Amino acid sequence: MKVLKAIFLFYKPLLIWSLVANIIISILMPQFGSALIVKFVIILVLYRVLTENQQQIISQVFNQLGLTLKRLLIYIFLIDITFTFSYLAVVKEFI
């Protein structure tokens, strides 16, 4: 339970950026495949930024919980894709 709470705590600031990306995706290309690719690229950029900046505080907290940076980003990707697909399904119903 602590791991799930820590993942959501890390994802919380990224939620606004995810929502902005969802809105842009729904306007430009509201297909599930393109949304999956865009979200994957965003996660790769986030991974690159976190590894270059050596976020030691973040990595120490998550390492104590048994999470590596890659595992954390995989979980965030899965949560984000679930959120995105739900959002796009609702948008497609009204368009």
Biopython code that builds the backbone (N, CA, C, O; Angstrom):
import numpy as np
from Bio.PDB.StructureBuilder import StructureBuilder

atoms = [
    (1, "MET", "N", (0.819, -1.189, 0.000)),
    (1, "MET", "CA", (0.000, 0.000, 0.000)),
    (1, "MET", "C", (0.866, 1.257, 0.000)),
    (1, "MET", "O", (0.513, 2.264, -0.614)),
    (2, "LYS", "N", (1.999, 1.192, 0.690)),
    (2, "LYS", "CA", (2.896, 2.341, 0.713)),
    (2, "LYS", "C", (3.468, 2.612, -0.671)),
    (2, "LYS", "O", (3.690, 3.763, -1.048)),
    (3, "VAL", "N", (3.706, 1.533, -1.428)),
    (3, "VAL", "CA", (4.259, 1.691, -2.766)),
    (3, "VAL", "C", (3.248, 2.400, -3.667)),
    (3, "VAL", "O", (3.606, 3.321, -4.400)),
    (4, "LEU", "N", (2.014, 1.978, -3.612)),
    (4, "LEU", "CA", (0.971, 2.599, -4.429)),
    (4, "LEU", "C", (0.780, 4.068, -4.047)),
    (4, "LEU", "O", (0.605, 4.921, -4.917)),
    (5, "LYS", "N", (0.813, 4.351, -2.777)),
    (5, "LYS", "CA", (0.683, 5.731, -2.307)),
    (5, "LYS", "C", (1.857, 6.583, -2.800)),
    (5, "LYS", "O", (1.671, 7.735, -3.192)),
    (6, "ALA", "N", (3.067, 6.009, -2.780)),
    (6, "ALA", "CA", (4.245, 6.731, -3.247)),
    (6, "ALA", "C", (4.181, 6.983, -4.755)),
    (6, "ALA", "O", (4.591, 8.043, -5.229)),
    (7, "ILE", "N", (3.668, 6.012, -5.500)),
    (7, "ILE", "CA", (3.539, 6.186, -6.949)),
    (7, "ILE", "C", (2.559, 7.317, -7.249)),
    (7, "ILE", "O", (2.846, 8.179, -8.079)),
    (8, "PHE", "N", (1.408, 7.321, -6.584)),
    (8, "PHE", "CA", (0.440, 8.393, -6.812)),
    (8, "PHE", "C", (0.965, 9.737, -6.333)),
    (8, "PHE", "O", (0.633, 10.770, -6.915)),
    (9, "LEU", "N", (1.767, 9.744, -5.296)),
    (9, "LEU", "CA", (2.363, 10.985, -4.819)),
    (9, "LEU", "C", (3.320, 11.563, -5.862)),
    (9, "LEU", "O", (3.370, 12.776, -6.066)),
    (10, "PHE", "N", (4.076, 10.684, -6.518)),
    (10, "PHE", "CA", (4.993, 11.128, -7.567)),
    (10, "PHE", "C", (4.218, 11.560, -8.813)),
    (10, "PHE", "O", (4.632, 12.488, -9.508)),
    (11, "TYR", "N", (3.093, 10.892, -9.102)),
    (11, "TYR", "CA", (2.314, 11.173, -10.305)),
    (11, "TYR", "C", (1.475, 12.442, -10.169)),
    (11, "TYR", "O", (1.117, 13.054, -11.176)),
    (12, "LYS", "N", (1.165, 12.835, -8.970)),
    (12, "LYS", "CA", (0.275, 13.971, -8.719)),
    (12, "LYS", "C", (0.703, 15.253, -9.447)),
    (12, "LYS", "O", (-0.142, 15.868, -10.098)),
    (13, "PRO", "N", (1.969, 15.688, -9.374)),
    (13, "PRO", "CA", (2.352, 16.903, -10.112)),
    (13, "PRO", "C", (2.313, 16.713, -11.631)),
    (13, "PRO", "O", (2.160, 17.682, -12.374)),
    (14, "LEU", "N", (2.448, 15.479, -12.086)),
    (14, "LEU", "CA", (2.441, 15.213, -13.517)),
    (14, "LEU", "C", (1.029, 15.141, -14.083)),
    (14, "LEU", "O", (0.849, 15.137, -15.301)),
    (15, "LEU", "N", (0.039, 15.086, -13.221)),
    (15, "LEU", "CA", (-1.344, 14.934, -13.650)),
    (15, "LEU", "C", (-1.817, 16.116, -14.487)),
    (15, "LEU", "O", (-2.545, 15.917, -15.459)),
    (16, "ILE", "N", (-1.431, 17.323, -14.143)),
    (16, "ILE", "CA", (-1.832, 18.506, -14.904)),
    (16, "ILE", "C", (-1.232, 18.466, -16.305)),
    (16, "ILE", "O", (-1.904, 18.780, -17.288)),
    (17, "TRP", "N", (0.048, 18.073, -16.387)),
    (17, "TRP", "CA", (0.685, 17.971, -17.699)),
    (17, "TRP", "C", (0.048, 16.867, -18.530)),
    (17, "TRP", "O", (-0.073, 16.983, -19.750)),
    (18, "SER", "N", (-0.354, 15.806, -17.865)),
    (18, "SER", "CA", (-1.026, 14.713, -18.560)),
    (18, "SER", "C", (-2.372, 15.168, -19.092)),
    (18, "SER", "O", (-2.753, 14.814, -20.207)),
    (19, "LEU", "N", (-3.090, 15.946, -18.307)),
    (19, "LEU", "CA", (-4.382, 16.459, -18.744)),
    (19, "LEU", "C", (-4.222, 17.403, -19.936)),
    (19, "LEU", "O", (-5.013, 17.349, -20.878)),
    (20, "VAL", "N", (-3.218, 18.255, -19.901)),
    (20, "VAL", "CA", (-2.947, 19.152, -21.033)),
    (20, "VAL", "C", (-2.607, 18.330, -22.280)),
    (20, "VAL", "O", (-3.089, 18.632, -23.372)),
    (21, "ALA", "N", (-1.785, 17.301, -22.118)),
    (21, "ALA", "CA", (-1.443, 16.436, -23.249)),
    (21, "ALA", "C", (-2.683, 15.717, -23.771)),
    (21, "ALA", "O", (-2.832, 15.549, -24.981)),
    (22, "ASN", "N", (-3.570, 15.293, -22.881)),
    (22, "ASN", "CA", (-4.807, 14.633, -23.303)),
    (22, "ASN", "C", (-5.687, 15.568, -24.127)),
    (22, "ASN", "O", (-6.265, 15.157, -25.133)),
    (23, "ILE", "N", (-5.786, 16.805, -23.707)),
    (23, "ILE", "CA", (-6.602, 17.778, -24.441)),
    (23, "ILE", "C", (-6.016, 18.018, -25.826)),
    (23, "ILE", "O", (-6.748, 18.055, -26.815)),
    (24, "ILE", "N", (-4.709, 18.180, -25.898)),
    (24, "ILE", "CA", (-4.054, 18.400, -27.192)),
    (24, "ILE", "C", (-4.214, 17.177, -28.088)),
    (24, "ILE", "O", (-4.491, 17.309, -29.280)),
    (25, "ILE", "N", (-4.041, 15.984, -27.512)),
    (25, "ILE", "CA", (-4.202, 14.754, -28.291)),
    (25, "ILE", "C", (-5.628, 14.630, -28.800)),
    (25, "ILE", "O", (-5.844, 14.249, -29.950)),
    (26, "SER", "N", (-6.602, 14.948, -27.957)),
    (26, "SER", "CA", (-7.993, 14.814, -28.378)),
    (26, "SER", "C", (-8.370, 15.817, -29.470)),
    (26, "SER", "O", (-9.272, 15.553, -30.266)),
    (27, "ILE", "N", (-7.696, 16.951, -29.514)),
    (27, "ILE", "CA", (-7.972, 17.935, -30.563)),
    (27, "ILE", "C", (-7.270, 17.549, -31.869)),
    (27, "ILE", "O", (-7.877, 17.598, -32.939)),
    (28, "LEU", "N", (-6.009, 17.170, -31.779)),
    (28, "LEU", "CA", (-5.219, 16.916, -32.983)),
    (28, "LEU", "C", (-5.429, 15.524, -33.575)),
    (28, "LEU", "O", (-5.629, 15.387, -34.782)),
    (29, "MET", "N", (-5.385, 14.489, -32.730)),
    (29, "MET", "CA", (-5.450, 13.111, -33.234)),
    (29, "MET", "C", (-6.074, 12.201, -32.179)),
    (29, "MET", "O", (-5.353, 11.581, -31.398)),
    (30, "PRO", "N", (-7.386, 12.113, -32.145)),
    (30, "PRO", "CA", (-8.056, 11.377, -31.059)),
    (30, "PRO", "C", (-8.097, 9.859, -31.247)),
    (30, "PRO", "O", (-9.115, 9.231, -30.957)),
    (31, "GLN", "N", (-7.013, 9.269, -31.724)),
    (31, "GLN", "CA", (-6.937, 7.817, -31.832)),
    (31, "GLN", "C", (-6.155, 7.269, -30.649)),
    (31, "GLN", "O", (-5.272, 7.933, -30.107)),
    (32, "PHE", "N", (-6.495, 6.049, -30.260)),
    (32, "PHE", "CA", (-5.834, 5.438, -29.109)),
    (32, "PHE", "C", (-4.364, 5.126, -29.398)),
    (32, "PHE", "O", (-3.521, 5.261, -28.511)),
    (33, "GLY", "N", (-4.054, 4.716, -30.606)),
    (33, "GLY", "CA", (-2.676, 4.376, -30.954)),
    (33, "GLY", "C", (-1.744, 5.568, -30.878)),
    (33, "GLY", "O", (-0.646, 5.479, -30.327)),
    (34, "SER", "N", (-2.187, 6.684, -31.433)),
    (34, "SER", "CA", (-1.348, 7.887, -31.400)),
    (34, "SER", "C", (-1.194, 8.402, -29.973)),
    (34, "SER", "O", (-0.136, 8.915, -29.607)),
    (35, "ALA", "N", (-2.248, 8.266, -29.165)),
    (35, "ALA", "CA", (-2.149, 8.683, -27.765)),
    (35, "ALA", "C", (-1.146, 7.819, -27.012)),
    (35, "ALA", "O", (-0.393, 8.318, -26.175)),
    (36, "LEU", "N", (-1.137, 6.533, -27.310)),
    (36, "LEU", "CA", (-0.189, 5.617, -26.675)),
    (36, "LEU", "C", (1.248, 5.992, -27.023)),
    (36, "LEU", "O", (2.123, 5.989, -26.156)),
    (37, "ILE", "N", (1.485, 6.310, -28.274)),
    (37, "ILE", "CA", (2.837, 6.684, -28.716)),
    (37, "ILE", "C", (3.277, 7.994, -28.073)),
    (37, "ILE", "O", (4.410, 8.108, -27.606)),
    (38, "VAL", "N", (2.387, 8.981, -28.047)),
    (38, "VAL", "CA", (2.725, 10.283, -27.453)),
    (38, "VAL", "C", (3.040, 10.126, -25.966)),
    (38, "VAL", "O", (4.015, 10.696, -25.477)),
    (39, "LYS", "N", (2.230, 9.362, -25.251)),
    (39, "LYS", "CA", (2.460, 9.167, -23.818)),
    (39, "LYS", "C", (3.765, 8.412, -23.574)),
    (39, "LYS", "O", (4.471, 8.693, -22.605)),
    (40, "PHE", "N", (4.089, 7.458, -24.442)),
    (40, "PHE", "CA", (5.343, 6.718, -24.298)),
    (40, "PHE", "C", (6.542, 7.644, -24.507)),
    (40, "PHE", "O", (7.535, 7.543, -23.787)),
    (41, "VAL", "N", (6.454, 8.530, -25.472)),
    (41, "VAL", "CA", (7.533, 9.490, -25.712)),
    (41, "VAL", "C", (7.684, 10.427, -24.517)),
    (41, "VAL", "O", (8.804, 10.764, -24.133)),
    (42, "ILE", "N", (6.571, 10.848, -23.929)),
    (42, "ILE", "CA", (6.626, 11.715, -22.747)),
    (42, "ILE", "C", (7.316, 10.995, -21.584)),
    (42, "ILE", "O", (8.115, 11.597, -20.867)),
    (43, "ILE", "N", (7.011, 9.719, -21.401)),
    (43, "ILE", "CA", (7.661, 8.942, -20.335)),
    (43, "ILE", "C", (9.159, 8.793, -20.610)),
    (43, "ILE", "O", (9.965, 8.858, -19.682)),
    (44, "LEU", "N", (9.541, 8.594, -21.881)),
    (44, "LEU", "CA", (10.968, 8.508, -22.216)),
    (44, "LEU", "C", (11.693, 9.819, -21.921)),
    (44, "LEU", "O", (12.819, 9.812, -21.424)),
    (45, "VAL", "N", (11.050, 10.933, -22.227)),
    (45, "VAL", "CA", (11.644, 12.246, -21.922)),
    (45, "VAL", "C", (11.770, 12.430, -20.408)),
    (45, "VAL", "O", (12.786, 12.926, -19.921)),
    (46, "LEU", "N", (10.748, 12.033, -19.678)),
    (46, "LEU", "CA", (10.795, 12.129, -18.216)),
    (46, "LEU", "C", (11.923, 11.263, -17.657)),
    (46, "LEU", "O", (12.631, 11.684, -16.742)),
    (47, "TYR", "N", (12.092, 10.074, -18.194)),
    (47, "TYR", "CA", (13.182, 9.193, -17.760)),
    (47, "TYR", "C", (14.538, 9.839, -18.028)),
    (47, "TYR", "O", (15.436, 9.801, -17.187)),
    (48, "ARG", "N", (14.669, 10.424, -19.201)),
    (48, "ARG", "CA", (15.928, 11.076, -19.567)),
    (48, "ARG", "C", (16.232, 12.249, -18.627)),
    (48, "ARG", "O", (17.369, 12.409, -18.184)),
    (49, "VAL", "N", (15.236, 13.053, -18.329)),
    (49, "VAL", "CA", (15.419, 14.207, -17.440)),
    (49, "VAL", "C", (15.795, 13.739, -16.038)),
    (49, "VAL", "O", (16.704, 14.297, -15.423)),
    (50, "LEU", "N", (15.109, 12.725, -15.531)),
    (50, "LEU", "CA", (15.391, 12.246, -14.178)),
    (50, "LEU", "C", (16.755, 11.587, -14.060)),
    (50, "LEU", "O", (17.412, 11.722, -13.028)),
    (51, "THR", "N", (17.195, 10.879, -15.090)),
    (51, "THR", "CA", (18.511, 10.243, -15.010)),
    (51, "THR", "C", (19.636, 11.255, -15.184)),
    (51, "THR", "O", (20.708, 11.094, -14.600)),
    (52, "GLU", "N", (19.407, 12.292, -15.977)),
    (52, "GLU", "CA", (20.450, 13.307, -16.153)),
    (52, "GLU", "C", (20.618, 14.172, -14.914)),
    (52, "GLU", "O", (21.735, 14.563, -14.578)),
    (53, "ASN", "N", (19.530, 14.470, -14.240)),
    (53, "ASN", "CA", (19.590, 15.349, -13.079)),
    (53, "ASN", "C", (19.942, 14.626, -11.796)),
    (53, "ASN", "O", (20.153, 15.259, -10.761)),
    (54, "GLN", "N", (20.009, 13.298, -11.855)),
    (54, "GLN", "CA", (20.369, 12.505, -10.665)),
    (54, "GLN", "C", (19.507, 12.897, -9.473)),
    (54, "GLN", "O", (20.005, 13.395, -8.463)),
    (55, "GLN", "N", (18.236, 12.668, -9.606)),
    (55, "GLN", "CA", (17.284, 12.978, -8.541)),
    (55, "GLN", "C", (17.509, 12.017, -7.379)),
    (55, "GLN", "O", (16.789, 11.029, -7.231)),
    (56, "GLN", "N", (18.513, 12.313, -6.557)),
    (56, "GLN", "CA", (18.903, 11.402, -5.488)),
    (56, "GLN", "C", (17.853, 11.300, -4.391)),
    (56, "GLN", "O", (17.646, 10.221, -3.835)),
    (57, "ILE", "N", (17.203, 12.380, -4.077)),
    (57, "ILE", "CA", (16.191, 12.332, -3.019)),
    (57, "ILE", "C", (15.042, 11.431, -3.442)),
    (57, "ILE", "O", (14.577, 10.594, -2.669)),
    (58, "ILE", "N", (14.594, 11.611, -4.670)),
    (58, "ILE", "CA", (13.492, 10.789, -5.179)),
    (58, "ILE", "C", (13.921, 9.331, -5.245)),
    (58, "ILE", "O", (13.180, 8.443, -4.823)),
    (59, "SER", "N", (15.097, 9.087, -5.765)),
    (59, "SER", "CA", (15.528, 7.699, -5.913)),
    (59, "SER", "C", (15.762, 7.027, -4.566)),
    (59, "SER", "O", (15.523, 5.827, -4.437)),
    (60, "GLN", "N", (16.223, 7.765, -3.559)),
    (60, "GLN", "CA", (16.413, 7.171, -2.236)),
    (60, "GLN", "C", (15.086, 6.761, -1.619)),
    (60, "GLN", "O", (14.979, 5.684, -1.032)),
    (61, "VAL", "N", (14.083, 7.605, -1.744)),
    (61, "VAL", "CA", (12.771, 7.301, -1.173)),
    (61, "VAL", "C", (12.173, 6.076, -1.854)),
    (61, "VAL", "O", (11.658, 5.182, -1.183)),
    (62, "PHE", "N", (12.238, 6.031, -3.167)),
    (62, "PHE", "CA", (11.635, 4.912, -3.883)),
    (62, "PHE", "C", (12.468, 3.640, -3.768)),
    (62, "PHE", "O", (11.920, 2.539, -3.802)),
    (63, "ASN", "N", (13.771, 3.776, -3.633)),
    (63, "ASN", "CA", (14.601, 2.585, -3.420)),
    (63, "ASN", "C", (14.311, 1.948, -2.065)),
    (63, "ASN", "O", (14.379, 0.726, -1.927)),
    (64, "GLN", "N", (13.992, 2.758, -1.073)),
    (64, "GLN", "CA", (13.626, 2.206, 0.230)),
    (64, "GLN", "C", (12.322, 1.422, 0.142)),
    (64, "GLN", "O", (12.108, 0.484, 0.910)),
    (65, "LEU", "N", (11.465, 1.796, -0.775)),
    (65, "LEU", "CA", (10.204, 1.082, -0.966)),
    (65, "LEU", "C", (10.346, -0.088, -1.940)),
    (65, "LEU", "O", (9.390, -0.832, -2.162)),
    (66, "GLY", "N", (11.525, -0.250, -2.515)),
    (66, "GLY", "CA", (11.760, -1.349, -3.439)),
    (66, "GLY", "C", (11.418, -1.018, -4.884)),
    (66, "GLY", "O", (11.226, -1.922, -5.697)),
    (67, "LEU", "N", (11.341, 0.251, -5.209)),
    (67, "LEU", "CA", (11.043, 0.681, -6.573)),
    (67, "LEU", "C", (12.274, 1.272, -7.223)),
    (67, "LEU", "O", (12.943, 2.130, -6.646)),
    (68, "THR", "N", (12.567, 0.816, -8.416)),
    (68, "THR", "CA", (13.610, 1.465, -9.199)),
    (68, "THR", "C", (12.950, 2.551, -10.041)),
    (68, "THR", "O", (11.725, 2.615, -10.135)),
    (69, "LEU", "N", (13.756, 3.389, -10.641)),
    (69, "LEU", "CA", (13.220, 4.470, -11.466)),
    (69, "LEU", "C", (12.452, 3.918, -12.659)),
    (69, "LEU", "O", (11.398, 4.441, -13.020)),
    (70, "LYS", "N", (12.976, 2.866, -13.268)),
    (70, "LYS", "CA", (12.291, 2.281, -14.425)),
    (70, "LYS", "C", (10.942, 1.688, -14.034)),
    (70, "LYS", "O", (9.953, 1.872, -14.744)),
    (71, "ARG", "N", (10.898, 0.994, -12.933)),
    (71, "ARG", "CA", (9.639, 0.395, -12.474)),
    (71, "ARG", "C", (8.625, 1.496, -12.128)),
    (71, "ARG", "O", (7.440, 1.373, -12.437)),
    (72, "LEU", "N", (9.093, 2.553, -11.496)),
    (72, "LEU", "CA", (8.220, 3.676, -11.160)),
    (72, "LEU", "C", (7.625, 4.290, -12.421)),
    (72, "LEU", "O", (6.427, 4.569, -12.468)),
    (73, "LEU", "N", (8.448, 4.500, -13.439)),
    (73, "LEU", "CA", (7.952, 5.100, -14.668)),
    (73, "LEU", "C", (7.025, 4.158, -15.431)),
    (73, "LEU", "O", (6.105, 4.617, -16.109)),
    (74, "ILE", "N", (7.249, 2.859, -15.331)),
    (74, "ILE", "CA", (6.333, 1.896, -15.954)),
    (74, "ILE", "C", (4.963, 1.984, -15.289)),
    (74, "ILE", "O", (3.940, 2.003, -15.974)),
    (75, "TYR", "N", (4.936, 2.036, -13.970)),
    (75, "TYR", "CA", (3.663, 2.168, -13.259)),
    (75, "TYR", "C", (2.963, 3.481, -13.609)),
    (75, "TYR", "O", (1.749, 3.512, -13.807)),
    (76, "ILE", "N", (3.727, 4.546, -13.682)),
    (76, "ILE", "CA", (3.151, 5.842, -14.045)),
    (76, "ILE", "C", (2.605, 5.796, -15.464)),
    (76, "ILE", "O", (1.541, 6.351, -15.739)),
    (77, "PHE", "N", (3.328, 5.136, -16.367)),
    (77, "PHE", "CA", (2.861, 4.996, -17.747)),
    (77, "PHE", "C", (1.536, 4.238, -17.793)),
    (77, "PHE", "O", (0.624, 4.627, -18.523)),
    (78, "LEU", "N", (1.426, 3.164, -17.024)),
    (78, "LEU", "CA", (0.190, 2.383, -17.012)),
    (78, "LEU", "C", (-0.983, 3.192, -16.443)),
    (78, "LEU", "O", (-2.097, 3.131, -16.963)),
    (79, "ILE", "N", (-0.725, 3.933, -15.393)),
    (79, "ILE", "CA", (-1.768, 4.790, -14.810)),
    (79, "ILE", "C", (-2.171, 5.870, -15.817)),
    (79, "ILE", "O", (-3.357, 6.144, -15.999)),
    (80, "ASP", "N", (-1.190, 6.472, -16.458)),
    (80, "ASP", "CA", (-1.446, 7.550, -17.397)),
    (80, "ASP", "C", (-2.198, 7.051, -18.628)),
    (80, "ASP", "O", (-3.098, 7.733, -19.118)),
    (81, "ILE", "N", (-1.847, 5.882, -19.127)),
    (81, "ILE", "CA", (-2.538, 5.320, -20.283)),
    (81, "ILE", "C", (-3.987, 4.990, -19.929)),
    (81, "ILE", "O", (-4.891, 5.213, -20.734)),
    (82, "THR", "N", (-4.206, 4.463, -18.735)),
    (82, "THR", "CA", (-5.576, 4.186, -18.295)),
    (82, "THR", "C", (-6.393, 5.475, -18.245)),
    (82, "THR", "O", (-7.536, 5.513, -18.701)),
    (83, "PHE", "N", (-5.804, 6.518, -17.692)),
    (83, "PHE", "CA", (-6.455, 7.826, -17.625)),
    (83, "PHE", "C", (-6.719, 8.372, -19.026)),
    (83, "PHE", "O", (-7.801, 8.896, -19.292)),
    (84, "THR", "N", (-5.743, 8.254, -19.919)),
    (84, "THR", "CA", (-5.867, 8.776, -21.281)),
    (84, "THR", "C", (-6.933, 8.032, -22.068)),
    (84, "THR", "O", (-7.756, 8.657, -22.738)),
    (85, "PHE", "N", (-6.931, 6.703, -21.998)),
    (85, "PHE", "CA", (-7.927, 5.933, -22.736)),
    (85, "PHE", "C", (-9.334, 6.214, -22.228)),
    (85, "PHE", "O", (-10.281, 6.275, -23.013)),
    (86, "SER", "N", (-9.472, 6.384, -20.925)),
    (86, "SER", "CA", (-10.789, 6.726, -20.363)),
    (86, "SER", "C", (-11.242, 8.090, -20.868)),
    (86, "SER", "O", (-12.397, 8.267, -21.253)),
    (87, "TYR", "N", (-10.337, 9.036, -20.862)),
    (87, "TYR", "CA", (-10.631, 10.392, -21.330)),
    (87, "TYR", "C", (-11.023, 10.376, -22.811)),
    (87, "TYR", "O", (-12.019, 10.986, -23.200)),
    (88, "LEU", "N", (-10.235, 9.677, -23.632)),
    (88, "LEU", "CA", (-10.519, 9.642, -25.063)),
    (88, "LEU", "C", (-11.830, 8.911, -25.363)),
    (88, "LEU", "O", (-12.540, 9.276, -26.300)),
    (89, "ALA", "N", (-12.150, 7.896, -24.584)),
    (89, "ALA", "CA", (-13.413, 7.186, -24.779)),
    (89, "ALA", "C", (-14.598, 8.118, -24.507)),
    (89, "ALA", "O", (-15.588, 8.102, -25.237)),
    (90, "VAL", "N", (-14.488, 8.918, -23.466)),
    (90, "VAL", "CA", (-15.558, 9.875, -23.152)),
    (90, "VAL", "C", (-15.647, 10.949, -24.237)),
    (90, "VAL", "O", (-16.746, 11.322, -24.648)),
    (91, "VAL", "N", (-14.512, 11.444, -24.699)),
    (91, "VAL", "CA", (-14.508, 12.487, -25.725)),
    (91, "VAL", "C", (-15.095, 11.940, -27.026)),
    (91, "VAL", "O", (-15.867, 12.634, -27.687)),
    (92, "LYS", "N", (-14.746, 10.720, -27.401)),
    (92, "LYS", "CA", (-15.266, 10.144, -28.642)),
    (92, "LYS", "C", (-16.780, 9.925, -28.582)),
    (92, "LYS", "O", (-17.447, 9.950, -29.616)),
    (93, "GLU", "N", (-17.316, 9.716, -27.408)),
    (93, "GLU", "CA", (-18.761, 9.559, -27.285)),
    (93, "GLU", "C", (-19.506, 10.847, -27.596)),
    (93, "GLU", "O", (-20.627, 10.812, -28.103)),
    (94, "PHE", "N", (-18.891, 11.978, -27.298)),
    (94, "PHE", "CA", (-19.553, 13.258, -27.494)),
    (94, "PHE", "C", (-19.195, 13.933, -28.808)),
    (94, "PHE", "O", (-19.797, 14.946, -29.165)),
    (95, "ILE", "N", (-18.238, 13.397, -29.521)),
    (95, "ILE", "CA", (-17.846, 14.006, -30.812)),
    (95, "ILE", "C", (-18.425, 13.207, -31.956)),
    (95, "ILE", "O", (-18.213, 13.552, -33.119)),
]
sb = StructureBuilder()
sb.init_structure("model")
sb.init_model(0)
sb.init_chain("A")
sb.init_seg("    ")
for serial, (resi, resn, name, xyz) in enumerate(atoms, 1):
    if name == "N":
        sb.init_residue(resn, " ", resi, " ")
    sb.init_atom(name, np.array(xyz, "f"), 0.0, 1.0, " ", f" {name:<3s}", serial, name[0])
structure = sb.get_structure()
